[in-house]
Amino acid sequence: MSDININEKIEVLYKDQVYKSQIQEIIAKQIFISLPTKGTSQISITNGESFEVLYYKGKNVFKFNGIVIDKTTENTVPQLIISYPVEIKKIQRREFFRVEVVYYVEYLKVGEELNSYEIINNLDPEKGNKGILLDISGGGLKLKLKDKLNIGDVIVTKIPMENEKVVVMGRVVRCELDDSKRYVCGVEFENMDSKTQEKIIRFIFDRIRRQIKAI
């Protein structure tokens, strides 16, 4: 079980929608959270209803069920008061989550020696080679390429997400020729900052939620 802390950022899953919120206060067996929002919309929920809460700790994701006890406002911040969870579950280590995608991407090989994150950030992957992103997890990705990469090579690429392209760096850990005479390479992320990792994990969870909803 992982403790819930004040100022913890959380995601609220309610009626197939994902809302953003934050832990404001914990008093006795009650948790005060900022009124969950999605874009400019606020959650519409009544006392006694429940929702699922997700939050992230290091490389793990935790979830619990919260029941709305009441609503309040503190320092002009609208809040929900929810019950403290009886049980908090660790879902899984982040890198085990993997979703299939098909995105055309461009990558840039930067050699076998690991470059500093500052240098990597200044590189422009759009000047690199083209490939297809086949899947992505919290720990790495899989690319299909025309050209072979060697194990140990370091590359940078941009992952297209809904509103932006996220620059990532990774080291090639395998590269095999498939039936179509293209190379399928596994890449493990390196030197990734927590903000970028959070974006990728949220992107993965959003894809998983969409897939479940479509079943």
C-alpha positions as CSV (number, residue, x, y, z in Angstrom):
1,M,0.0,0.0,0.0
2,S,1.3,3.5,-0.9
3,D,0.4,6.5,1.3
4,I,-1.7,9.3,-0.2
5,N,-0.1,12.6,0.3
6,I,-1.3,16.2,0.2
7,N,-0.7,18.0,-3.2
8,E,-0.7,14.6,-4.9
9,K,-2.0,14.9,-8.5
10,I,-4.7,12.4,-9.3
11,E,-7.0,11.2,-12.1
12,V,-10.7,10.7,-11.4
13,L,-12.5,8.1,-13.6
14,Y,-16.2,8.8,-13.7
15,K,-18.8,7.7,-16.3
16,D,-16.1,6.8,-18.9
17,Q,-14.5,10.3,-18.5
18,V,-11.1,11.2,-17.0
19,Y,-10.9,14.3,-14.8
20,K,-7.8,15.9,-13.3
21,S,-7.7,16.8,-9.6
22,Q,-5.3,17.2,-6.7
23,I,-5.3,16.2,-3.0
24,Q,-5.9,19.3,-0.9
25,E,-6.1,18.0,2.6
26,I,-6.5,14.8,4.6
27,I,-8.4,15.0,7.8
28,A,-9.3,11.9,9.9
29,K,-10.8,9.5,7.4
30,Q,-11.7,12.1,4.8
31,I,-9.8,13.3,1.7
32,F,-10.4,16.8,0.3
33,I,-9.7,17.0,-3.4
34,S,-10.0,20.0,-5.8
35,L,-13.2,19.7,-7.9
36,P,-12.2,17.4,-10.8
37,T,-12.0,19.0,-14.2
38,K,-11.7,17.9,-17.8
39,G,-10.5,20.9,-19.9
40,T,-12.9,23.7,-18.9
41,S,-15.7,21.3,-17.7
42,Q,-16.2,20.4,-14.0
43,I,-17.4,17.0,-12.8
44,S,-21.1,16.8,-12.0
45,I,-21.6,14.4,-9.2
46,T,-23.8,14.0,-6.2
47,N,-23.2,12.8,-2.6
48,G,-23.0,9.1,-2.2
49,E,-21.7,8.5,-5.8
50,S,-18.3,6.8,-6.2
51,F,-15.5,7.0,-8.7
52,E,-12.1,5.4,-9.3
53,V,-8.9,7.4,-8.5
54,L,-5.5,6.8,-10.1
55,Y,-2.2,8.2,-8.9
56,Y,1.4,7.6,-9.6
57,K,4.4,6.9,-7.4
58,G,7.8,6.4,-9.0
59,K,7.4,3.6,-11.5
60,N,4.1,2.3,-10.1
61,V,0.4,3.2,-10.5
62,F,-2.1,3.0,-7.7
63,K,-5.9,3.1,-7.6
64,F,-8.7,3.2,-5.1
65,N,-12.4,3.9,-5.0
66,G,-13.6,7.1,-3.5
67,I,-17.2,7.9,-2.3
68,V,-18.4,11.5,-2.3
69,I,-19.3,12.6,1.2
70,D,-19.9,16.3,0.6
71,K,-18.8,19.4,-1.3
72,T,-17.1,22.5,0.1
73,T,-15.0,25.5,-0.8
74,E,-11.7,26.5,0.8
75,N,-9.8,29.7,-0.2
76,T,-12.1,30.0,-3.2
77,V,-11.2,26.5,-4.4
78,P,-14.2,24.2,-4.9
79,Q,-13.6,20.8,-3.4
80,L,-15.1,17.3,-3.0
81,I,-14.8,15.5,0.3
82,I,-14.4,11.8,-0.3
83,S,-14.0,8.8,2.0
84,Y,-10.5,7.5,2.8
85,P,-10.1,4.2,0.9
86,V,-10.3,0.9,2.7
87,E,-7.9,-0.6,0.1
88,I,-5.4,0.9,-2.3
89,K,-4.2,-1.4,-5.1
90,K,-1.0,-1.3,-7.0
91,I,-2.0,-1.9,-10.6
92,Q,1.3,-2.8,-12.2
93,R,4.8,-1.5,-12.8
94,R,4.6,1.1,-15.5
95,E,7.0,-0.5,-18.0
96,F,4.7,-3.6,-18.2
97,F,1.9,-1.6,-19.8
98,R,2.2,-1.7,-23.5
99,V,-0.2,-0.6,-26.2
100,E,0.0,-1.2,-29.9
101,V,0.0,1.9,-32.2
102,V,0.8,2.7,-35.8
103,Y,2.5,6.1,-36.2
104,Y,4.9,7.3,-38.8
105,V,7.9,8.8,-37.0
106,E,11.3,10.2,-37.7
107,Y,14.3,9.3,-35.6
108,L,17.9,10.4,-35.3
109,K,20.8,8.1,-34.4
110,V,23.2,9.8,-32.0
111,G,25.7,7.0,-31.6
112,E,26.6,4.4,-29.0
113,E,27.8,6.7,-26.3
114,L,25.0,8.2,-24.1
115,N,24.7,11.9,-24.7
116,S,23.7,14.4,-22.0
117,Y,20.0,15.2,-21.8
118,E,20.8,18.9,-22.6
119,I,22.4,17.9,-25.9
120,I,19.6,15.5,-26.8
121,N,17.0,18.2,-26.3
122,N,18.8,20.4,-28.8
123,L,18.8,17.8,-31.5
124,D,16.1,17.9,-34.2
125,P,14.8,14.3,-34.9
126,E,12.9,15.6,-38.0
127,K,16.3,15.6,-39.8
128,G,16.6,11.9,-39.2
129,N,15.4,8.7,-40.8
130,K,11.8,7.5,-41.1
131,G,10.2,4.6,-39.4
132,I,6.9,3.2,-38.0
133,L,6.2,3.2,-34.3
134,L,4.5,-0.2,-33.5
135,D,4.0,-0.1,-29.8
136,I,4.9,1.9,-26.7
137,S,5.2,1.3,-23.0
138,G,6.4,3.2,-20.0
139,G,9.8,1.7,-20.4
140,G,10.4,1.8,-24.2
141,L,9.0,1.4,-27.7
142,K,9.2,-0.7,-30.8
143,L,10.1,0.7,-34.2
144,K,10.0,-0.8,-37.7
145,L,12.7,0.6,-39.9
146,K,14.2,0.2,-43.4
147,D,17.8,0.6,-42.0
148,K,19.4,-1.6,-39.4
149,L,20.3,-0.3,-36.0
150,N,22.9,-1.9,-33.8
151,I,22.4,-3.0,-30.2
152,G,23.7,-0.2,-28.1
153,D,22.8,2.6,-30.5
154,V,21.2,5.6,-29.0
155,I,18.4,7.3,-30.9
156,V,16.0,10.2,-30.4
157,T,12.5,10.4,-31.8
158,K,9.2,12.3,-31.4
159,I,6.1,10.4,-30.2
160,P,3.0,12.0,-31.7
161,M,0.3,12.5,-29.0
162,E,-3.0,14.3,-29.1
163,N,-1.8,17.8,-28.7
164,E,2.0,17.6,-29.1
165,K,5.0,15.6,-30.0
166,V,7.1,14.3,-27.1
167,V,10.8,14.0,-27.7
168,V,12.3,10.8,-26.2
169,M,15.7,9.2,-26.1
170,G,16.4,5.5,-26.0
171,R,19.0,2.7,-26.4
172,V,18.5,-0.1,-28.9
173,V,18.3,-3.5,-27.1
174,R,17.3,-5.7,-30.0
175,C,16.9,-5.4,-33.8
176,E,15.6,-8.3,-36.0
177,L,14.8,-8.7,-39.7
178,D,11.1,-9.5,-40.2
179,D,9.3,-11.2,-43.1
180,S,8.8,-7.9,-45.0
181,K,12.6,-7.4,-45.0
182,R,12.3,-4.5,-42.5
183,Y,14.1,-4.3,-39.2
184,V,12.0,-4.4,-36.0
185,C,13.9,-2.7,-33.1
186,G,13.2,-2.7,-29.4
187,V,14.3,0.5,-27.7
188,E,14.5,1.2,-23.9
189,F,14.1,4.8,-22.8
190,E,17.1,6.5,-21.2
191,N,17.6,9.8,-19.3
192,M,13.8,10.4,-19.3
193,D,12.6,13.1,-17.0
194,S,9.5,12.5,-14.8
195,K,7.4,15.0,-16.7
196,T,7.9,13.3,-20.0
197,Q,7.3,9.8,-18.4
198,E,4.0,11.0,-16.9
199,K,2.9,12.2,-20.3
200,I,3.6,8.8,-21.9
201,I,2.0,6.9,-19.1
202,R,-1.2,9.0,-19.3
203,F,-1.2,8.6,-23.1
204,I,-1.0,4.8,-22.6
205,F,-3.7,4.7,-20.0
206,D,-6.0,6.8,-22.2
207,R,-5.4,4.3,-25.1
208,I,-6.2,1.4,-22.7
209,R,-9.4,3.0,-21.5
210,R,-10.5,3.6,-25.1
211,Q,-9.8,0.0,-26.0
212,I,-11.8,-1.3,-23.0
213,K,-14.7,1.1,-23.8
214,A,-14.8,-0.2,-27.4
215,I,-15.2,-3.8,-26.3
